[in-house]
């Protein structure tokens, strides 16, 4: 270790370790639980719940970022905070542009809190850890298949 890393490198390391599993988790939850009931799927939905995964995979393949399991704890904090936010949103009377008082129908706290609790706990304690393992495995696989320069690894590794 050559001393403390620049703040930007530390921030990037944590953001990368958080963005990867969050993106995969949200995509899995959307396509498996919500898309089947959608009346219409717009282009922006494909980009938000699919295109972002393509971008993160391409970024990972070409950048040589390392993925540290010790730095994924913010992922779980964000997932829990989002669950609390959706509960407060519903209780405060928040509405989307269609008049729904939920952000995603599986987290409709006003119409079956037990169901919303089940899906929230599943997302936090099953889907998010699975996404973390997937992201870690993808980065490990990439490291075996695609060589990267030593200086990139030294710069990004914190």
C-alpha positions in Angstrom: 0.0 0.0 0.0 1.4 3.4 -1.1 -0.7 5.4 1.3 -4.3 6.6 1.2 -6.1 6.4 -2.1 -7.6 9.6 -3.5 -11.2 10.2 -2.4 -12.5 9.8 -6.0 -11.0 6.3 -6.3 -12.5 5.3 -3.0 -15.9 6.7 -4.0 -15.7 5.0 -7.4 -14.9 1.6 -5.7 -17.9 1.8 -3.5 -20.2 3.1 -6.2 -19.1 0.3 -8.6 -19.7 -2.3 -5.9 -23.1 -0.9 -5.2 -24.3 -0.1 -8.7 -23.6 -3.5 -10.1 -25.8 -5.6 -7.8 -28.5 -2.9 -7.5 -28.9 -2.7 -11.3 -29.1 -6.5 -11.6 -31.5 -6.8 -8.7 -33.9 -4.1 -10.0 -33.8 -5.7 -13.5 -34.6 -9.2 -12.1 -37.4 -8.0 -9.9 -38.9 -5.9 -12.7 -38.9 -8.5 -15.5 -39.9 -11.4 -13.3 -42.5 -9.7 -11.1 -43.8 -6.7 -12.9 -43.4 -6.9 -16.7 -45.8 -9.8 -17.1 -48.7 -7.7 -15.9 -47.7 -4.5 -17.8 -50.2 -3.4 -20.4 -47.6 -1.7 -22.4 -43.8 -1.6 -22.1 -42.2 1.6 -23.3 -38.8 2.1 -24.8 -37.6 3.9 -21.6 -38.5 0.8 -19.6 -36.3 -1.3 -21.8 -33.5 1.1 -21.2 -34.0 1.5 -17.5 -34.6 -2.3 -16.9 -32.2 -3.8 -19.4 -30.1 -1.2 -21.2 -28.4 -0.3 -17.9 -27.3 -3.9 -17.5 -25.8 -3.9 -20.9 -23.9 -0.8 -20.2 -22.6 -2.0 -16.8 -21.4 -5.3 -18.4 -19.6 -3.5 -21.3 -18.0 -1.1 -18.8 -16.9 -4.0 -16.6 -15.5 -5.9 -19.6 -13.4 -3.0 -20.9 -12.5 -1.2 -17.7 -10.8 -3.8 -15.6 -12.6 -2.6 -12.4 -12.1 -4.9 -9.4 -15.2 -6.0 -7.4 -14.7 -6.3 -3.6 -17.2 -8.2 -1.6 -16.2 -6.2 1.5 -17.5 -3.0 -0.2 -21.1 -4.1 -1.0 -22.6 -3.2 2.3 -24.1 0.1 1.0 -26.1 -2.0 -1.4 -28.1 -3.5 1.5 -28.5 -0.1 3.1 -29.9 1.4 -0.1 -32.3 -1.5 -0.6 -33.6 -1.2 3.0 -33.8 2.6 2.7 -35.8 2.3 -0.6 -38.2 -0.1 1.2 -38.7 2.5 4.0 -39.1 5.2 1.4 -41.9 3.3 -0.5 -43.7 2.8 2.9 -43.5 6.5 3.8 -44.5 7.4 0.2 -47.6 5.4 0.5 -48.5 6.6 4.0 -48.0 10.2 3.0 -50.4 9.9 0.0 -47.8 10.1 -2.7 -49.1 9.3 -6.2 -47.5 8.6 -9.6 -48.8 10.1 -12.8 -51.4 7.4 -13.1 -52.9 8.0 -9.6 -51.2 5.0 -8.0 -49.9 5.4 -4.5 -47.0 3.1 -5.1 -43.9 3.2 -7.1 -44.0 -0.6 -8.0 -47.2 -2.6 -7.6 -45.5 -5.3 -5.6 -44.7 -2.7 -3.0 -48.3 -1.4 -2.6 -48.3 -0.9 1.1 -51.9 0.4 1.2 -53.4 -2.7 -0.4 -51.8 -5.7 1.3 -48.9 -4.7 3.6 -48.0 -8.4 4.2 -47.5 -8.9 0.5 -45.4 -5.8 0.2 -43.3 -6.9 3.2 -42.8 -10.3 1.7 -41.5 -8.9 -1.6 -39.3 -6.3 0.2 -37.7 -8.9 2.4 -37.2 -11.2 -0.6 -35.5 -8.4 -2.5 -33.2 -7.4 0.3 -32.3 -10.9 1.6 -32.4 -13.1 -1.5 -32.3 -11.1 -4.7 -29.7 -8.6 -3.6 -27.2 -11.2 -2.2 -27.7 -13.3 -5.4 -26.9 -10.2 -7.5 -23.8 -9.5 -5.4 -22.6 -13.0 -6.0 -23.4 -12.7 -9.7 -21.5 -9.4 -10.0 -18.5 -10.8 -8.1 -18.5 -13.9 -10.2 -18.7 -12.0 -13.5 -15.7 -9.8 -12.5 -13.7 -12.9 -11.4 -14.6 -14.6 -14.7 -13.6 -11.5 -16.7 -10.3 -11.4 -14.9 -9.6 -15.0 -16.0 -10.6 -14.3 -19.6 -9.5 -10.8 -20.4 -6.0 -9.6 -19.5 -5.7 -6.1 -18.1 -2.7 -3.9 -17.5 -1.0 -3.9 -14.1 -1.3 -0.2 -13.8 -5.1 -0.2 -14.2 -5.3 -2.9 -11.5 -3.1 -0.9 -9.2 -4.9 2.3 -9.7 -8.4 0.9 -9.2 -7.6 -1.6 -6.4 -8.3 -0.1 -3.1 
